Amino acid sequence: MYELKTKETDTSVIEFIEQVDNPKKREDAYRLLDIFTETTGFEAKMWGPSIIGFGSYHYKYESGHEGDAPLVGFSPRKAKISLYFAPGDTKREELLNRFGKHTTGKACVYVNKVADISEVVLKELINQSVLFLQEMYPSK
């Protein structure tokens, strides 16, 4: 049976952020913590060893694979800051066009620093992602 690596943990979000080596990245992590908390209304929780997540949803794929994941989140990684939004949302691309300097992966959006992006668009991305996932995976 497949075991999920990224699960909600009891690790302290503040302690995790305090361990970020780069002072500027640590400062950005605190700014993102404020933005995500204010925008979602959810308390920040650690997911796995390095993802700060907000809210959660339960998904189940046609393959039978299922699990829980944060609605949105971020991780201040060494190279870049990873932002986690809903994959598959058609409005995401339109918002990213106005977001600022970033790159994208399959499910992540990567930024070097908060100063490179629009905080207004970030809040729109967070709200859109939460709305999209709550509609796609309504809680029972």
A tleap script that builds the chain and sets N, CA, C and O, in Angstrom:
source leaprc.protein.ff14SB
mol = sequence {
  NMET TYR GLU LEU LYS THR LYS GLU THR ASP
  THR SER VAL ILE GLU PHE ILE GLU GLN VAL
  ASP ASN PRO LYS LYS ARG GLU ASP ALA TYR
  ARG LEU LEU ASP ILE PHE THR GLU THR THR
  GLY PHE GLU ALA LYS MET TRP GLY PRO SER
  ILE ILE GLY PHE GLY SER TYR HIE TYR LYS
  TYR GLU SER GLY HIE GLU GLY ASP ALA PRO
  LEU VAL GLY PHE SER PRO ARG LYS ALA LYS
  ILE SER LEU TYR PHE ALA PRO GLY ASP THR
  LYS ARG GLU GLU LEU LEU ASN ARG PHE GLY
  LYS HIE THR THR GLY LYS ALA CYS VAL TYR
  VAL ASN LYS VAL ALA ASP ILE SER GLU VAL
  VAL LEU LYS GLU LEU ILE ASN GLN SER VAL
  LEU PHE LEU GLN GLU MET TYR PRO SER CLYS
}
set mol.1.N position { 0.834 -1.184 0.000 }
set mol.1.CA position { 0.000 0.000 0.000 }
set mol.1.C position { 0.880 1.250 0.000 }
set mol.1.O position { 1.862 1.324 0.739 }
set mol.2.N position { 0.533 2.202 -0.810 }
set mol.2.CA position { 1.279 3.448 -0.928 }
set mol.2.C position { 1.104 4.282 0.338 }
set mol.2.O position { -0.015 4.481 0.810 }
set mol.3.N position { 2.209 4.765 0.880 }
set mol.3.CA position { 2.165 5.600 2.084 }
set mol.3.C position { 2.480 7.042 1.701 }
set mol.3.O position { 3.526 7.327 1.119 }
set mol.4.N position { 1.561 7.951 2.036 }
set mol.4.CA position { 1.770 9.368 1.732 }
set mol.4.C position { 2.965 9.914 2.510 }
set mol.4.O position { 3.102 9.663 3.707 }
set mol.5.N position { 3.836 10.666 1.816 }
set mol.5.CA position { 4.975 11.283 2.476 }
set mol.5.C position { 4.574 12.598 3.130 }
set mol.5.O position { 5.059 12.947 4.207 }
set mol.6.N position { 3.684 13.318 2.465 }
set mol.6.CA position { 3.322 14.649 2.942 }
set mol.6.C position { 2.036 14.586 3.756 }
set mol.6.O position { 0.931 14.602 3.214 }
set mol.7.N position { 2.210 14.514 5.064 }
set mol.7.CA position { 1.075 14.474 5.984 }
set mol.7.C position { 1.206 15.635 6.953 }
set mol.7.O position { 2.299 16.146 7.196 }
set mol.8.N position { 0.067 16.042 7.503 }
set mol.8.CA position { 0.093 17.090 8.513 }
set mol.8.C position { 0.850 16.582 9.732 }
set mol.8.O position { 0.668 15.440 10.155 }
set mol.9.N position { 1.702 17.441 10.294 }
set mol.9.CA position { 2.488 17.064 11.470 }
set mol.9.C position { 2.239 18.062 12.600 }
set mol.9.O position { 1.557 19.070 12.416 }
set mol.10.N position { 2.802 17.764 13.769 }
set mol.10.CA position { 2.680 18.655 14.924 }
set mol.10.C position { 3.885 19.586 15.056 }
set mol.10.O position { 3.981 20.330 16.031 }
set mol.11.N position { 4.793 19.556 14.102 }
set mol.11.CA position { 5.978 20.410 14.140 }
set mol.11.C position { 5.560 21.879 14.150 }
set mol.11.O position { 4.596 22.257 13.484 }
set mol.12.N position { 6.269 22.691 14.891 }
set mol.12.CA position { 5.973 24.119 14.986 }
set mol.12.C position { 6.369 24.847 13.695 }
set mol.12.O position { 7.501 24.727 13.227 }
set mol.13.N position { 5.429 25.596 13.133 }
set mol.13.CA position { 5.694 26.388 11.922 }
set mol.13.C position { 6.765 27.440 12.214 }
set mol.13.O position { 7.676 27.639 11.411 }
set mol.14.N position { 6.658 28.103 13.348 }
set mol.14.CA position { 7.622 29.150 13.715 }
set mol.14.C position { 9.022 28.558 13.875 }
set mol.14.O position { 9.996 29.134 13.390 }
set mol.15.N position { 9.128 27.419 14.547 }
set mol.15.CA position { 10.440 26.771 14.709 }
set mol.15.C position { 11.022 26.403 13.353 }
set mol.15.O position { 12.223 26.551 13.129 }
set mol.16.N position { 10.167 25.920 12.439 }
set mol.16.CA position { 10.645 25.584 11.093 }
set mol.16.C position { 11.171 26.828 10.388 }
set mol.16.O position { 12.258 26.798 9.811 }
set mol.17.N position { 10.414 27.920 10.427 }
set mol.17.CA position { 10.846 29.151 9.752 }
set mol.17.C position { 12.138 29.668 10.377 }
set mol.17.O position { 13.016 30.156 9.664 }
set mol.18.N position { 12.265 29.568 11.685 }
set mol.18.CA position { 13.481 30.037 12.364 }
set mol.18.C position { 14.722 29.257 11.923 }
set mol.18.O position { 15.841 29.748 12.067 }
set mol.19.N position { 14.535 28.048 11.389 }
set mol.19.CA position { 15.661 27.234 10.930 }
set mol.19.C position { 16.076 27.549 9.491 }
set mol.19.O position { 17.056 26.991 8.998 }
set mol.20.N position { 15.343 28.435 8.814 }
set mol.20.CA position { 15.713 28.827 7.448 }
set mol.20.C position { 17.016 29.626 7.540 }
set mol.20.O position { 17.075 30.647 8.226 }
set mol.21.N position { 18.065 29.155 6.842 }
set mol.21.CA position { 19.401 29.748 6.951 }
set mol.21.C position { 19.469 31.194 6.462 }
set mol.21.O position { 20.006 32.062 7.149 }
set mol.22.N position { 18.929 31.445 5.285 }
set mol.22.CA position { 19.029 32.760 4.660 }
set mol.22.C position { 18.091 33.750 5.357 }
set mol.22.O position { 16.878 33.540 5.376 }
set mol.23.N position { 18.643 34.834 5.933 }
set mol.23.CA position { 17.794 35.798 6.667 }
set mol.23.C position { 16.706 36.430 5.790 }
set mol.23.O position { 15.592 36.648 6.265 }
set mol.24.N position { 17.005 36.725 4.538 }
set mol.24.CA position { 16.018 37.332 3.632 }
set mol.24.C position { 14.906 36.328 3.331 }
set mol.24.O position { 13.731 36.694 3.296 }
set mol.25.N position { 15.271 35.066 3.114 }
set mol.25.CA position { 14.271 34.030 2.848 }
set mol.25.C position { 13.413 33.790 4.094 }
set mol.25.O position { 12.214 33.531 3.988 }
set mol.26.N position { 14.029 33.876 5.262 }
set mol.26.CA position { 13.283 33.729 6.529 }
set mol.26.C position { 12.282 34.883 6.665 }
set mol.26.O position { 11.132 34.668 7.047 }
set mol.27.N position { 12.717 36.095 6.354 }
set mol.27.CA position { 11.830 37.265 6.392 }
set mol.27.C position { 10.670 37.085 5.399 }
set mol.27.O position { 9.521 37.389 5.721 }
set mol.28.N position { 10.975 36.595 4.204 }
set mol.28.CA position { 9.925 36.327 3.202 }
set mol.28.C position { 8.958 35.253 3.691 }
set mol.28.O position { 7.755 35.338 3.445 }
set mol.29.N position { 9.483 34.246 4.383 }
set mol.29.CA position { 8.622 33.170 4.906 }
set mol.29.C position { 7.629 33.734 5.922 }
set mol.29.O position { 6.461 33.345 5.930 }
set mol.30.N position { 8.086 34.643 6.771 }
set mol.30.CA position { 7.172 35.273 7.729 }
set mol.30.C position { 6.132 36.136 7.018 }
set mol.30.O position { 4.972 36.176 7.426 }
set mol.31.N position { 6.547 36.826 5.957 }
set mol.31.CA position { 5.590 37.650 5.191 }
set mol.31.C position { 4.534 36.741 4.549 }
set mol.31.O position { 3.340 37.038 4.598 }
set mol.32.N position { 4.983 35.633 3.949 }
set mol.32.CA position { 4.047 34.688 3.333 }
set mol.32.C position { 3.127 34.069 4.379 }
set mol.32.O position { 1.939 33.870 4.123 }
set mol.33.N position { 3.667 33.765 5.551 }
set mol.33.CA position { 2.855 33.219 6.638 }
set mol.33.C position { 1.709 34.184 6.958 }
set mol.33.O position { 0.562 33.767 7.117 }
set mol.34.N position { 2.031 35.466 7.050 }
set mol.34.CA position { 0.995 36.478 7.325 }
set mol.34.C position { -0.038 36.535 6.200 }
set mol.34.O position { -1.241 36.537 6.457 }
set mol.35.N position { 0.432 36.581 4.961 }
set mol.35.CA position { -0.476 36.698 3.806 }
set mol.35.C position { -1.398 35.480 3.712 }
set mol.35.O position { -2.611 35.633 3.574 }
set mol.36.N position { -0.833 34.282 3.786 }
set mol.36.CA position { -1.636 33.058 3.653 }
set mol.36.C position { -2.629 32.939 4.816 }
set mol.36.O position { -3.775 32.540 4.611 }
set mol.37.N position { -2.192 33.282 6.039 }
set mol.37.CA position { -3.076 33.186 7.207 }
set mol.37.C position { -4.235 34.173 7.085 }
set mol.37.O position { -5.397 33.814 7.280 }
set mol.38.N position { -3.898 35.433 6.756 }
set mol.38.CA position { -4.941 36.466 6.612 }
set mol.38.C position { -5.920 36.114 5.493 }
set mol.38.O position { -7.130 36.286 5.640 }
set mol.39.N position { -5.393 35.624 4.383 }
set mol.39.CA position { -6.222 35.377 3.205 }
set mol.39.C position { -7.118 34.154 3.377 }
set mol.39.O position { -8.286 34.180 2.989 }
set mol.40.N position { -6.574 33.084 3.956 }
set mol.40.CA position { -7.367 31.847 4.076 }
set mol.40.C position { -8.207 31.796 5.344 }
set mol.40.O position { -9.278 31.190 5.360 }
set mol.41.N position { -7.723 32.429 6.404 }
set mol.41.CA position { -8.391 32.300 7.690 }
set mol.41.C position { -8.042 30.998 8.403 }
set mol.41.O position { -8.556 30.725 9.487 }
set mol.42.N position { -7.168 30.192 7.794 }
set mol.42.CA position { -6.758 28.917 8.393 }
set mol.42.C position { -5.451 29.082 9.153 }
set mol.42.O position { -4.611 29.909 8.798 }
set mol.43.N position { -5.293 28.291 10.196 }
set mol.43.CA position { -4.039 28.250 10.942 }
set mol.43.C position { -3.002 27.497 10.113 }
set mol.43.O position { -3.316 26.498 9.465 }
set mol.44.N position { -1.776 27.984 10.141 }
set mol.44.CA position { -0.683 27.318 9.421 }
set mol.44.C position { -0.319 26.015 10.127 }
set mol.44.O position { -0.235 25.959 11.354 }
set mol.45.N position { -0.105 24.976 9.331 }
set mol.45.CA position { 0.316 23.665 9.850 }
set mol.45.C position { 1.465 23.169 8.989 }
set mol.45.O position { 1.535 23.471 7.798 }
set mol.46.N position { 2.361 22.409 9.596 }
set mol.46.CA position { 3.432 21.782 8.828 }
set mol.46.C position { 2.883 20.520 8.160 }
set mol.46.O position { 2.166 19.733 8.778 }
set mol.47.N position { 3.233 20.348 6.902 }
set mol.47.CA position { 2.894 19.148 6.138 }
set mol.47.C position { 4.214 18.545 5.700 }
set mol.47.O position { 4.956 19.147 4.924 }
set mol.48.N position { 4.504 17.353 6.200 }
set mol.48.CA position { 5.802 16.765 5.932 }
set mol.48.C position { 6.872 17.619 6.603 }
set mol.48.O position { 6.564 18.422 7.484 }
set mol.49.N position { 8.124 17.450 6.192 }
set mol.49.CA position { 9.198 18.173 6.876 }
set mol.49.C position { 9.360 19.641 6.463 }
set mol.49.O position { 10.031 20.399 7.163 }
set mol.50.N position { 8.746 20.065 5.318 }
set mol.50.CA position { 9.098 21.401 4.829 }
set mol.50.C position { 7.990 22.219 4.178 }
set mol.50.O position { 8.271 23.287 3.635 }
set mol.51.N position { 6.749 21.760 4.211 }
set mol.51.CA position { 5.660 22.520 3.590 }
set mol.51.C position { 4.777 23.124 4.677 }
set mol.51.O position { 4.327 22.431 5.590 }
set mol.52.N position { 4.540 24.422 4.561 }
set mol.52.CA position { 3.627 25.119 5.466 }
set mol.52.C position { 2.294 25.192 4.730 }
set mol.52.O position { 2.176 25.871 3.710 }
set mol.53.N position { 1.288 24.487 5.255 }
set mol.53.CA position { 0.000 24.378 4.573 }
set mol.53.C position { -1.118 25.050 5.343 }
set mol.53.O position { -1.027 25.278 6.549 }
set mol.54.N position { -2.187 25.364 4.603 }
set mol.54.CA position { -3.340 26.061 5.164 }
set mol.54.C position { -4.604 25.341 4.732 }
set mol.54.O position { -4.838 25.125 3.543 }
set mol.55.N position { -5.426 24.968 5.726 }
set mol.55.CA position { -6.628 24.214 5.411 }
set mol.55.C position { -6.249 22.834 4.899 }
set mol.55.O position { -5.068 22.495 4.814 }
set mol.56.N position { -7.252 22.043 4.560 }
set mol.56.CA position { -6.972 20.730 3.971 }
set mol.56.C position { -8.202 20.242 3.220 }
set mol.56.O position { -9.317 20.722 3.427 }
set mol.57.N position { -7.967 19.286 2.355 }
set mol.57.CA position { -9.059 18.645 1.630 }
set mol.57.C position { -8.700 17.184 1.446 }
set mol.57.O position { -7.529 16.806 1.468 }
set mol.58.N position { -9.727 16.369 1.264 }
set mol.58.CA position { -9.533 14.945 1.032 }
set mol.58.C position { -9.826 14.671 -0.441 }
set mol.58.O position { -10.894 15.012 -0.949 }
set mol.59.N position { -8.868 14.053 -1.112 }
set mol.59.CA position { -9.054 13.739 -2.531 }
set mol.59.C position { -9.101 12.232 -2.726 }
set mol.59.O position { -8.546 11.466 -1.939 }
set mol.60.N position { -9.775 11.828 -3.789 }
set mol.60.CA position { -9.802 10.417 -4.168 }
set mol.60.C position { -9.817 10.370 -5.682 }
set mol.60.O position { -10.723 10.902 -6.325 }
set mol.61.N position { -8.807 9.730 -6.244 }
set mol.61.CA position { -8.697 9.607 -7.697 }
set mol.61.C position { -9.433 8.366 -8.186 }
set mol.61.O position { -9.741 7.463 -7.408 }
set mol.62.N position { -9.709 8.336 -9.484 }
set mol.62.CA position { -10.382 7.170 -10.081 }
set mol.62.C position { -9.575 5.896 -9.864 }
set mol.62.O position { -10.133 4.801 -9.788 }
set mol.63.N position { -8.243 6.049 -9.765 }
set mol.63.CA position { -7.364 4.893 -9.544 }
set mol.63.C position { -7.571 4.276 -8.166 }
set mol.63.O position { -7.104 3.169 -7.895 }
set mol.64.N position { -8.283 5.009 -7.286 }
set mol.64.CA position { -8.484 4.529 -5.925 }
set mol.64.C position { -7.538 5.186 -4.937 }
set mol.64.O position { -7.751 5.121 -3.726 }
set mol.65.N position { -6.477 5.828 -5.461 }
set mol.65.CA position { -5.528 6.531 -4.588 }
set mol.65.C position { -6.248 7.698 -3.926 }
set mol.65.O position { -6.950 8.461 -4.588 }
set mol.66.N position { -6.067 7.830 -2.609 }
set mol.66.CA position { -6.704 8.942 -1.913 }
set mol.66.C position { -5.810 9.424 -0.789 }
set mol.66.O position { -4.882 8.736 -0.363 }
set mol.67.N position { -6.115 10.627 -0.319 }
set mol.67.CA position { -5.329 11.185 0.773 }
set mol.67.C position { -5.788 12.582 1.114 }
set mol.67.O position { -6.789 13.071 0.590 }
set mol.68.N position { -5.050 13.213 1.990 }
set mol.68.CA position { -5.340 14.574 2.402 }
set mol.68.C position { -4.174 15.458 1.992 }
set mol.68.O position { -3.025 15.016 1.958 }
set mol.69.N position { -4.481 16.716 1.682 }
set mol.69.CA position { -3.463 17.675 1.277 }
set mol.69.C position { -3.900 19.063 1.722 }
set mol.69.O position { -5.089 19.308 1.929 }
set mol.70.N position { -2.939 19.972 1.871 }
set mol.70.CA position { -3.328 21.342 2.208 }
set mol.70.C position { -4.001 22.015 1.015 }
set mol.70.O position { -3.675 21.715 -0.134 }
set mol.71.N position { -4.938 22.920 1.283 }
set mol.71.CA position { -5.592 23.662 0.196 }
set mol.71.C position { -4.577 24.534 -0.538 }
set mol.71.O position { -4.575 24.589 -1.768 }
set mol.72.N position { -3.729 25.205 0.206 }
set mol.72.CA position { -2.652 26.028 -0.345 }
set mol.72.C position { -1.480 25.965 0.623 }
set mol.72.O position { -1.637 25.545 1.770 }
set mol.73.N position { -0.317 26.378 0.164 }
set mol.73.CA position { 0.830 26.379 1.055 }
set mol.73.C position { 2.067 26.928 0.389 }
set mol.73.O position { 2.043 27.363 -0.763 }
set mol.74.N position { 3.159 26.896 1.149 }
set mol.74.CA position { 4.444 27.342 0.610 }
set mol.74.C position { 5.575 26.657 1.350 }
set mol.74.O position { 5.380 26.087 2.423 }
set mol.75.N position { 6.756 26.720 0.765 }
set mol.75.CA position { 7.937 26.168 1.402 }
set mol.75.C position { 9.143 27.021 1.030 }
set mol.75.O position { 9.457 27.169 -0.151 }
set mol.76.N position { 9.825 27.587 2.036 }
set mol.76.CA position { 11.020 28.386 1.756 }
set mol.76.C position { 12.231 27.476 1.536 }
set mol.76.O position { 13.004 27.225 2.461 }
set mol.77.N position { 12.384 26.994 0.327 }
set mol.77.CA position { 13.478 26.061 0.018 }
set mol.77.C position { 14.774 26.828 -0.230 }
set mol.77.O position { 14.764 28.050 -0.384 }
set mol.78.N position { 15.891 26.097 -0.266 }
set mol.78.CA position { 17.192 26.743 -0.453 }
set mol.78.C position { 17.271 27.555 -1.739 }
set mol.78.O position { 17.678 28.716 -1.719 }
set mol.79.N position { 16.885 26.948 -2.854 }
set mol.79.CA position { 17.015 27.629 -4.143 }
set mol.79.C position { 15.933 28.685 -4.350 }
set mol.79.O position { 16.239 29.843 -4.636 }
set mol.80.N position { 14.686 28.292 -4.208 }
set mol.80.CA position { 13.561 29.206 -4.435 }
set mol.80.C position { 12.466 28.926 -3.418 }
set mol.80.O position { 12.501 27.929 -2.697 }
set mol.81.N position { 11.502 29.822 -3.378 }
set mol.81.CA position { 10.326 29.605 -2.534 }
set mol.81.C position { 9.283 28.892 -3.387 }
set mol.81.O position { 8.929 29.369 -4.465 }
set mol.82.N position { 8.796 27.764 -2.913 }
set mol.82.CA position { 7.759 27.016 -3.626 }
set mol.82.C position { 6.395 27.434 -3.080 }
set mol.82.O position { 6.175 27.455 -1.869 }
set mol.83.N position { 5.483 27.766 -3.998 }
set mol.83.CA position { 4.110 28.099 -3.624 }
set mol.83.C position { 3.206 27.004 -4.161 }
set mol.83.O position { 3.336 26.605 -5.318 }
set mol.84.N position { 2.304 26.521 -3.346 }
set mol.84.CA position { 1.431 25.415 -3.728 }
set mol.84.C position { -0.004 25.912 -3.896 }
set mol.84.O position { -0.648 26.348 -2.942 }
set mol.85.N position { -0.481 25.834 -5.136 }
set mol.85.CA position { -1.855 26.192 -5.468 }
set mol.85.C position { -2.500 24.988 -6.139 }
set mol.85.O position { -1.816 24.016 -6.461 }
set mol.86.N position { -3.809 25.046 -6.352 }
set mol.86.CA position { -4.533 23.933 -6.964 }
set mol.86.C position { -4.070 23.700 -8.399 }
set mol.86.O position { -4.150 24.611 -9.224 }
set mol.87.N position { -3.588 22.502 -8.711 }
set mol.87.CA position { -3.289 22.189 -10.104 }
set mol.87.C position { -4.599 21.932 -10.850 }
set mol.87.O position { -5.564 21.449 -10.258 }
set mol.88.N position { -4.637 22.243 -12.112 }
set mol.88.CA position { -5.826 21.958 -12.908 }
set mol.88.C position { -6.832 23.085 -12.954 }
set mol.88.O position { -7.825 22.986 -13.674 }
set mol.89.N position { -6.610 24.144 -12.216 }
set mol.89.CA position { -7.529 25.278 -12.220 }
set mol.89.C position { -7.226 26.157 -13.432 }
set mol.89.O position { -6.113 26.661 -13.579 }
set mol.90.N position { -8.207 26.332 -14.284 }
set mol.90.CA position { -7.999 27.105 -15.515 }
set mol.90.C position { -7.741 28.594 -15.239 }
set mol.90.O position { -7.097 29.262 -16.048 }
set mol.91.N position { -8.228 29.113 -14.126 }
set mol.91.CA position { -8.021 30.530 -13.806 }
set mol.91.C position { -6.603 30.811 -13.317 }
set mol.91.O position { -6.164 31.961 -13.297 }
set mol.92.N position { -5.891 29.759 -12.924 }
set mol.92.CA position { -4.532 29.913 -12.400 }
set mol.92.C position { -3.606 30.582 -13.410 }
set mol.92.O position { -2.863 31.500 -13.065 }
set mol.93.N position { -3.653 30.117 -14.661 }
set mol.93.CA position { -2.768 30.670 -15.698 }
set mol.93.C position { -3.000 32.158 -15.911 }
set mol.93.O position { -2.051 32.932 -16.035 }
set mol.94.N position { -4.262 32.549 -15.951 }
set mol.94.CA position { -4.592 33.964 -16.155 }
set mol.94.C position { -4.043 34.809 -14.998 }
set mol.94.O position { -3.501 35.891 -15.224 }
set mol.95.N position { -4.180 34.323 -13.778 }
set mol.95.CA position { -3.645 35.047 -12.624 }
set mol.95.C position { -2.119 35.087 -12.654 }
set mol.95.O position { -1.518 36.106 -12.314 }
set mol.96.N position { -1.497 33.996 -13.055 }
set mol.96.CA position { -0.026 33.957 -13.108 }
set mol.96.C position { 0.535 34.947 -14.130 }
set mol.96.O position { 1.666 35.411 -13.982 }
set mol.97.N position { -0.239 35.272 -15.160 }
set mol.97.CA position { 0.206 36.258 -16.148 }
set mol.97.C position { 0.413 37.631 -15.517 }
set mol.97.O position { 1.174 38.446 -16.039 }
set mol.98.N position { -0.260 37.889 -14.394 }
set mol.98.CA position { -0.156 39.183 -13.712 }
set mol.98.C position { 0.646 39.088 -12.407 }
set mol.98.O position { 0.717 40.061 -11.656 }
set mol.99.N position { 1.243 37.932 -12.136 }
set mol.99.CA position { 1.833 37.634 -10.845 }
set mol.99.C position { 3.200 38.273 -10.605 }
set mol.99.O position { 3.519 38.652 -9.478 }
set mol.100.N position { 3.986 38.388 -11.632 }
set mol.100.CA position { 5.357 38.871 -11.462 }
set mol.100.C position { 6.340 37.774 -11.821 }
set mol.100.O position { 5.981 36.790 -12.466 }
set mol.101.N position { 7.569 37.950 -11.402 }
set mol.101.CA position { 8.665 37.048 -11.777 }
set mol.101.C position { 8.516 35.690 -11.067 }
set mol.101.O position { 8.597 35.604 -9.842 }
set mol.102.N position { 8.298 34.634 -11.866 }
set mol.102.CA position { 8.112 33.290 -11.313 }
set mol.102.C position { 8.395 32.244 -12.392 }
set mol.102.O position { 8.501 32.565 -13.576 }
set mol.103.N position { 8.512 31.015 -11.968 }
set mol.103.CA position { 8.537 29.866 -12.885 }
set mol.103.C position { 7.519 28.872 -12.338 }
set mol.103.O position { 7.115 28.952 -11.178 }
set mol.104.N position { 7.113 27.938 -13.187 }
set mol.104.CA position { 6.136 26.957 -12.728 }
set mol.104.C position { 6.635 25.540 -12.974 }
set mol.104.O position { 7.388 25.272 -13.910 }
set mol.105.N position { 6.189 24.648 -12.103 }
set mol.105.CA position { 6.413 23.222 -12.261 }
set mol.105.C position { 5.049 22.587 -12.431 }
set mol.105.O position { 4.082 23.276 -12.757 }
set mol.106.N position { 4.956 21.300 -12.218 }
set mol.106.CA position { 3.682 20.597 -12.377 }
set mol.106.C position { 2.605 21.156 -11.440 }
set mol.106.O position { 1.511 21.505 -11.883 }
set mol.107.N position { 2.919 21.236 -10.152 }
set mol.107.CA position { 1.931 21.737 -9.193 }
set mol.107.C position { 2.413 22.992 -8.468 }
set mol.107.O position { 1.630 23.659 -7.793 }
set mol.108.N position { 3.696 23.313 -8.607 }
set mol.108.CA position { 4.274 24.422 -7.844 }
set mol.108.C position { 4.508 25.653 -8.700 }
set mol.108.O position { 4.667 25.585 -9.919 }
set mol.109.N position { 4.522 26.782 -8.004 }
set mol.109.CA position { 4.957 28.042 -8.590 }
set mol.109.C position { 6.188 28.443 -7.779 }
set mol.109.O position { 6.149 28.444 -6.549 }
set mol.110.N position { 7.272 28.781 -8.462 }
set mol.110.CA position { 8.520 29.094 -7.776 }
set mol.110.C position { 8.836 30.577 -7.907 }
set mol.110.O position { 8.723 31.151 -8.990 }
set mol.111.N position { 9.235 31.195 -6.796 }
set mol.111.CA position { 9.658 32.594 -6.806 }
set mol.111.C position { 10.971 32.713 -6.037 }
set mol.111.O position { 11.254 31.931 -5.129 }
set mol.112.N position { 11.765 33.712 -6.425 }
set mol.112.CA position { 13.018 33.952 -5.705 }
set mol.112.C position { 12.774 34.697 -4.404 }
set mol.112.O position { 13.344 34.370 -3.363 }
set mol.113.N position { 11.903 35.718 -4.486 }
set mol.113.CA position { 11.611 36.516 -3.296 }
set mol.113.C position { 10.250 37.179 -3.444 }
set mol.113.O position { 9.756 37.376 -4.554 }
set mol.114.N position { 9.653 37.517 -2.309 }
set mol.114.CA position { 8.314 38.114 -2.299 }
set mol.114.C position { 8.305 39.445 -3.056 }
set mol.114.O position { 7.304 39.794 -3.681 }
set mol.115.N position { 9.412 40.185 -3.003 }
set mol.115.CA position { 9.480 41.480 -3.694 }
set mol.115.C position { 9.309 41.351 -5.213 }
set mol.115.O position { 8.996 42.338 -5.878 }
set mol.116.N position { 9.509 40.152 -5.769 }
set mol.116.CA position { 9.386 39.928 -7.219 }
set mol.116.C position { 7.943 39.744 -7.689 }
set mol.116.O position { 7.676 39.742 -8.891 }
set mol.117.N position { 7.012 39.590 -6.743 }
set mol.117.CA position { 5.641 39.242 -7.124 }
set mol.117.C position { 4.636 40.274 -6.601 }
set mol.117.O position { 4.947 41.082 -5.726 }
set mol.118.N position { 3.439 40.223 -7.156 }
set mol.118.CA position { 2.348 41.076 -6.707 }
set mol.118.C position { 1.631 40.389 -5.543 }
set mol.118.O position { 1.093 39.293 -5.700 }
set mol.119.N position { 1.626 41.037 -4.381 }
set mol.119.CA position { 0.923 40.464 -3.231 }
set mol.119.C position { -0.587 40.441 -3.469 }
set mol.119.O position { -1.286 39.568 -2.955 }
set mol.120.N position { -1.086 41.397 -4.244 }
set mol.120.CA position { -2.521 41.426 -4.578 }
set mol.120.C position { -2.889 40.182 -5.382 }
set mol.120.O position { -3.891 39.526 -5.096 }
set mol.121.N position { -2.070 39.857 -6.396 }
set mol.121.CA position { -2.332 38.671 -7.224 }
set mol.121.C position { -2.103 37.402 -6.409 }
set mol.121.O position { -2.810 36.413 -6.599 }
set mol.122.N position { -1.126 37.416 -5.506 }
set mol.122.CA position { -0.904 36.259 -4.633 }
set mol.122.C position { -2.176 35.955 -3.840 }
set mol.122.O position { -2.580 34.796 -3.741 }
set mol.123.N position { -2.801 36.974 -3.282 }
set mol.123.CA position { -4.043 36.779 -2.523 }
set mol.123.C position { -5.155 36.245 -3.433 }
set mol.123.O position { -5.959 35.414 -3.011 }
set mol.124.N position { -5.198 36.723 -4.677 }
set mol.124.CA position { -6.188 36.206 -5.638 }
set mol.124.C position { -5.922 34.730 -5.931 }
set mol.124.O position { -6.857 33.931 -5.988 }
set mol.125.N position { -4.652 34.367 -6.115 }
set mol.125.CA position { -4.286 32.965 -6.374 }
set mol.125.C position { -4.677 32.083 -5.189 }
set mol.125.O position { -5.205 30.986 -5.374 }
set mol.126.N position { -4.420 32.558 -3.987 }
set mol.126.CA position { -4.774 31.790 -2.784 }
set mol.126.C position { -6.288 31.586 -2.728 }
set mol.126.O position { -6.764 30.463 -2.564 }
set mol.127.N position { -7.043 32.683 -2.866 }
set mol.127.CA position { -8.506 32.578 -2.803 }
set mol.127.C position { -9.062 31.677 -3.898 }
set mol.127.O position { -9.944 30.857 -3.642 }
set mol.128.N position { -8.548 31.826 -5.119 }
set mol.128.CA position { -9.026 31.022 -6.240 }
set mol.128.C position { -8.727 29.548 -6.023 }
set mol.128.O position { -9.563 28.691 -6.312 }
set mol.129.N position { -7.547 29.253 -5.520 }
set mol.129.CA position { -7.150 27.867 -5.286 }
set mol.129.C position { -8.033 27.217 -4.224 }
set mol.129.O position { -8.494 26.089 -4.401 }
set mol.130.N position { -8.266 27.925 -3.126 }
set mol.130.CA position { -9.114 27.398 -2.050 }
set mol.130.C position { -10.527 27.152 -2.581 }
set mol.130.O position { -11.105 26.092 -2.341 }
set mol.131.N position { -11.075 28.116 -3.293 }
set mol.131.CA position { -12.423 27.988 -3.867 }
set mol.131.C position { -12.501 26.799 -4.825 }
set mol.131.O position { -13.426 25.991 -4.746 }
set mol.132.N position { -11.537 26.698 -5.720 }
set mol.132.CA position { -11.492 25.616 -6.709 }
set mol.132.C position { -11.468 24.249 -6.026 }
set mol.132.O position { -12.237 23.359 -6.390 }
set mol.133.N position { -10.586 24.080 -5.037 }
set mol.133.CA position { -10.465 22.779 -4.370 }
set mol.133.C position { -11.673 22.464 -3.505 }
set mol.133.O position { -12.072 21.303 -3.409 }
set mol.134.N position { -12.264 23.471 -2.875 }
set mol.134.CA position { -13.456 23.208 -2.067 }
set mol.134.C position { -14.652 22.836 -2.937 }
set mol.134.O position { -15.526 22.084 -2.506 }
set mol.135.N position { -14.694 23.363 -4.166 }
set mol.135.CA position { -15.770 22.978 -5.085 }
set mol.135.C position { -15.516 21.589 -5.660 }
set mol.135.O position { -16.442 20.795 -5.818 }
set mol.136.N position { -14.246 21.303 -5.971 }
set mol.136.CA position { -13.897 20.022 -6.575 }
set mol.136.C position { -13.968 18.877 -5.567 }
set mol.136.O position { -14.352 17.761 -5.917 }
set mol.137.N position { -13.598 19.155 -4.319 }
set mol.137.CA position { -13.596 18.134 -3.267 }
set mol.137.C position { -14.380 18.645 -2.060 }
set mol.137.O position { -13.789 18.960 -1.027 }
set mol.138.N position { -15.707 18.730 -2.184 }
set mol.138.CA position { -16.501 19.254 -1.054 }
set mol.138.C position { -16.371 18.364 0.176 }
set mol.138.O position { -16.358 17.138 0.069 }
set mol.139.N position { -16.275 18.994 1.343 }
set mol.139.CA position { -16.196 18.185 2.570 }
set mol.139.C position { -17.575 17.624 2.877 }
set mol.139.O position { -18.602 18.246 2.606 }
set mol.140.N position { -17.561 16.449 3.443 }
set mol.140.CA position { -18.834 15.748 3.686 }
set mol.140.C position { -19.431 16.139 5.002 }
set mol.140.O position { -20.499 15.646 5.366 }
savepdb mol mol.pdb
quit
